[in-house]
């Protein structure tokens, strides 16, 4: 992603877990005093998403970029634009096509792999149902095998006949 607004949109999805329509609707007034981002999501529900340093820097650069061009919004784009830009960027990088939803899924997976609980991930993604959150979390076969082995060791220790 070449321009600051393009980078900000991509990072809102990849580092903030926002849906594509939430990312392109970003406004600086959405930032709260604690360093989080207030997001108006599906079903007219608000949630607060913490910002990584990388995302905070990208949003600041997008704001400066917009101010220099006298844009009303730091991200004057649409969801269709975001889909096209990600497809172009992934092709340029020699990757298979990436869509905005892939970034949201990778955000959830990275949270889980770093130890975040399912209810925390659910809240950050703005899901009502925990089952929906579980669909987002992609686990590798190694992680599943390790978890099963740990479970079996625990069961063996508890059921001595």
Secondary structure, 3 states (H helix, E strand, C coil): CCCHHHHHHHHHHHCCCCCHHHHHCCCHHHECCCCEEEEECHHHCEEEEECCHHHHHHHHHHHHHHHHCCCCCCCCCCHHHHHHHHHHHHHHCCCCCCCHHHHHHHHHHHHHHCCCCHHHHHHHHCCCCHHHHHHHCCCCHHHHHHHHHHHHHHHHHHCCC
